[in-house]
Amino acid sequence: MIDEKFALLRTHRNNIMRYRRLLNTKLTECERQFIERRLSEERSAMEKLAASTFPLAFQIPAKSTETPAPETI
């Protein structure tokens, strides 16, 4: 199951790279809009798949305004 998700992530990554390369070529406005839309769809699909594959979210704790108590030895 996890291997299938990794394969899908690689596929999305490869598609994103291909669309980025295509955007660096000479395109008509219609072609450019199509590729930009596909690029956006691929990024969204990859983010959704990555979030479901790796559901952990690491948060940086907020800085405390309190001063820490001095340590005793």
N, C-alpha and C positions, 0 to 999 in steps of 0.2 A: 504494500500500500504506500509506504513512504517512498519507495523507489519510483513509483508512478508519479507521485507529486513532485519529486526532484526532476524527473524527466519533463514534466509540464513546465516547471519553473525554467529549466534550460531552454525549452522551446520558446517560451515568452521572451526570455532574455535574448535569444538569437533573433527573434522577429524584431525586437526593439532595436537591436544593433543594425539590422538590415534596413529598417525604416529610417534610422538616423543617417546611414550612408546615402540612401536615396534622396534625402532632403538636401544633401550637399551637391546634388547634380542639377542640371538644367531641367526644370519641369514647367509645365503650364500651370496656371493658377488652379485649375480644376484638379490636376494631378497632385499638386502640393496640398490642397485642402483634403483630398482623400487620404493621402499618406499621413498627414497630421492627425486626422480623425482616427485612423487605424493605430497610430502610435499611442494616442491617448487611450484607446480601448485596450491595447496590449499592456500598457502600464497599469491600468486599473485592474485588469484580470490578474496580473502578476502580484500586485499588492494584496488583492483579496485572497489569492491562493497562499501567499506567504503568511498572511495573518492566520489563516486556518491551519497551516502546517506548523507554524511556530507561534502558538498562542501566548507565549510569555511576553509580558510587557515590563520592561525595566524602567522604573521611575527614579529620578534623582530626588532625594529628600530635600524638602525646602530648608533653606538656611534658618537656623534659629537665631533670634535676636538676643536671646538670653546668653549671658556669659557662663561658661561651664564652671562648676564648683572646683576649687583647687583640690588636687589629689593629696591624700595623706599617705605617709609612709609608715 
